[in-house]
Structures are given as C-alpha cells and as structure tokens.
Amino acid sequence: MKVSIIVSITADGFIAQSVGQSSLKWTSKEDTKFFVEYTKKVGVLIMGSATFETINRPLPDRKIIVLTRSKKYDQFDSDQVVAEGREIKEVLQELEASGQKEVAITGGTSVYTQFMKEKLVDELYLTIEPIVFGSGLKLFNESLYQKLELVEIIDLSEQTKVLHYKIIQ
Ligand SMILES: NC(=O)c1ccc[n+]([C@@H]2O[C@H](COP(=O)([O-])OP(=O)(O)OC[C@H]3O[C@@H](n4cnc5c(N)ncnc54)[C@H](OP(=O)(O)O)[C@@H]3O)[C@@H](O)[C@H]2O)c1
C-alpha cells in the first residue's frame, strides 16, 4: 500500500501560523482543487485531531481516520469519520489487509513527523504557496535525515507548484 504525505507549505516551510488555523485561509483555490481530486482518488485520509478540528465535518467521497487518544466522533457516520487510537503501524496494516491501495497522510505537524520518523512514507506531495509566515508550525518538528527523489513538478498555476517526491528507502 502506498503511503503519501500531502501538504501545502509556505515558501519558508510552514504549514500554519498557529494550531487551529485552517489551510483554506491562505492556500490557493488551485491547491484546494488538487487536494480534493487527489484525496478522492485515494479514498482514505489519516489526520490528527487538531487538523480534523479545522475541518470538523466529513469530506464527500472520502473516509477520514482521525488519530486521537481522547476524542470520539460518534456523531459522524463511521464510513466517513472514525477516531483511531491504535499505533499508526497497526492502522496501516489493517488498511492494507482490507485491500486499500493507497492512503493520504494529511497532517498536521505531529502526524507528518511520526509517519516520517517511523519510515512509513513512500511519497510526498508538497504544494508551495507564494507566502511566508516567519514563524508557526513547520512541516516536521523533530530531527530527520531523509533523502528524496524529485519525480515531477505539477504546475497548478503560475504561482503555485506541487513538488512530487519519492522517499529514497
Ligand atoms: N498546510 C497544510 O497542508 C496542513 C495540513 C494539515 C494540517 N495543517 C495545520 O496543522 C495544524 C495542526 O497540526 P498539529 O501538529 O498541531 O496537530 P495534528 O497533528 O493535526 O493533531 C495532533 C493531535 O492528534 C492526536 N494524535 C497525534 N498522533 C496520534 C497518534 N499516533 N495516536 C493517537 N492520537 C494522535 C493527538 O490528539 P488527542 O488529544 O485528540 O489525542 C494530538 O494532540 C492545524 O493548524 C492545521 O491547519 C496544515
């Protein structure tokens, strides 16, 4: 099963100015379209509870697995949003066993960092938006050393590009 990180970053490497800031506040409409199309194709998203709270609703035609040790999302249909407190490796194993071909890791910083540190990621889709924050939440917040191979640059517009990388195992 392919595990892909999908993320939008500023030109100086931030994914939000503060916890709770929705990415829709500062990312382009072209990037939102890319995110929607890509995640619909994949079908299953994994995100942390802080990121889910910036959305706080199911996303059409996708299942969201929300990593949390404290919250329940019983108000949502379990085909659309589920709370998950098990180890991330176990979550991936179960998805793979169910026949899932790909999963999109959709943040935030703590979740991106855990998947990278545990070497569970195969590909990275990094949208670079023409904006800087100077401070805020970085894409990763722990020490890492991981070489990447640039596969392609997807032109979303003159201003916004997606760097698609493979993780070199
Ligand atoms: N620019 C982008 O593309 C992008 C993408 C995604 C997110 N973001 C931004 O990132 C910010 C949130 O990032 P964040 O790092 O603060 O939070 P986060 O990763 O979204 O969520 C962290 C929370 O998820 C739960 N969690 C994390 N790992 C877990 C695990 N292995 N098992 C069980 N629960 C786990 C814990 O919550 P509990 O207390 O519920 O246990 C933890 O406090 C938001 O502002 C969001 O907008 C930006």
The ligand as a Gaussian input file, in Angstrom:
#p B3LYP/6-31G(d) Opt

LIG

0 1
 N       -0.812000      23.301000       5.332000
 C       -1.253000      22.070000       5.350000
 O       -1.252000      21.380000       4.332000
 C       -1.765000      21.480000       6.622000
 C       -2.160000      20.156000       6.628000
 C       -2.631000      19.616000       7.830000
 C       -2.702000      20.398000       8.965000
 N       -2.291000      21.679000       8.901000
 C       -2.363000      22.506000      10.117000
 O       -1.655000      21.875000      11.173000
 C       -2.231000      22.282000      12.413000
 C       -2.369000      21.088000      13.324000
 O       -1.130000      20.396000      13.454000
 P       -0.684000      19.763000      14.861000
 O        0.616000      19.144000      14.713000
 O       -0.851000      20.837000      15.899000
 O       -1.820000      18.718000      15.173000
 P       -2.327000      17.369000      14.465000
 O       -1.155000      16.549000      14.069000
 O       -3.352000      17.698000      13.455000
 O       -3.096000      16.688000      15.681000
 C       -2.407000      16.382000      16.857000
 C       -3.307000      15.575000      17.771000
 O       -3.688000      14.355000      17.139000
 C       -3.688000      13.300000      18.101000
 N       -2.646000      12.351000      17.722000
 C       -1.498000      12.611000      17.032000
 N       -0.801000      11.487000      16.832000
 C       -1.507000      10.490000      17.390000
 C       -1.311000       9.087000      17.490000
 N       -0.213000       8.477000      16.988000
 N       -2.250000       8.359000      18.120000
 C       -3.359000       8.940000      18.634000
 N       -3.595000      10.254000      18.567000
 C       -2.683000      11.026000      17.962000
 C       -3.454000      13.961000      19.469000
 O       -4.721000      14.462000      19.883000
 P       -5.704000      13.934000      21.047000
 O       -5.565000      14.942000      22.128000
 O       -7.058000      14.024000      20.389000
 O       -5.287000      12.573000      21.452000
 C       -2.618000      15.175000      19.074000
 O       -2.682000      16.215000      20.010000
 C       -3.561000      22.938000      12.075000
 O       -3.463000      24.327000      12.213000
 C       -3.783000      22.612000      10.624000
 O       -4.474000      23.581000       9.886000
 C       -1.831000      22.250000       7.769000

